[in-house]
Amino acid sequence: MLLLAAFIGVACNPIEDESLRDKYFTNAGNPITQAELDAALSVTQPIPNADDKVEGDQYVVLVNKRPDIGGAWHYSTKTGMQTSKSDSDTIIYGANGEYDIYYQGISANQIVTSKTFHVTVTNCFDVYDQLISGAKDKADITAKKTWTFQNVSGALYNGMYGNWKYYPVAPGLNSWGTVNTANVAEKTMTFEFDDHKMTTNYADGSVARTGTWSYTHNTPEGVTGELFTTAPVLGTSSSWNVWSGSSTPYWILVLDENQMVLCFPSTYNKGADVADWDIDATYFFFVPKE
């Protein structure tokens, strides 16, 4: 019995493979140099711009030719840094501007960071660019469009998002908490096409906040896209939900030359078993400032 207990005790004691420890930790060797890492990386814009094509220099191709140097690409966007853990990836930028890209990897148990690659994007133009900023084409870089609240009761309210289903929105419809827009300190917001800059202003014209904006065409039911901003849109402080910058985008419900209807849902705080339409939200009804 004692022999059996001793055998069990030995069997349960893990045996460390010291050769692996020595290979990967104790004697890992010298890390790759930054110059060697840079030589293994490629950042290109392979599609030339053309007047009759949508695709162009907004397509940026990232390639790491040393997959043994695991890590991630880090690239700037209009609303913050993003990462890609793929050795080969393609970024599709949605706004013109200058962007920084670098790779950070692990070599011999040490972090090695590449040089910063700089890319310039000039080819982006989308119908949302036209509708939000008023730009006519890619060359209309001075274009800007100013929006303000629609002059009706219920242009800003907290309510049930869709009454448990999607339905066409209207000012004040199914409102639980209409906000008097006269009490909102910021009265206008201007979206510029150049560099996607954004400014909100008080009634006297002085600047309240500045930031940037971008969008996607993601389309949950009844939603035509998402608006990401680094400064809150007018009236956000009256929302029941907490705005956290570009990580909590506004849903675009209506967008045309004469109206922009945004929704800020509490979906970012809902449980996994709760449907998108079973939640409250804040609605914003904007029109171009005359």
PyMOL commands that set and color helices and strands:
alter all, ss='L'
color gray80, all
select helices_A, chain A and resi 2-11+18-26+34-39+127-133+162-164+181-183+194-196+236-238+245-247+266-269
alter helices_A, ss='H'
color red, helices_A
select strands_A, chain A and resi 41-44+59-64+71-77+80-84+88-92+97-107+110-113+117-121+144-149+156-160+175-178+186-192+197-202+207-216+225-229+250-256+259-265+280-288
alter strands_A, ss='S'
color yellow, strands_A
deselect
rebuild
show_as cartoon
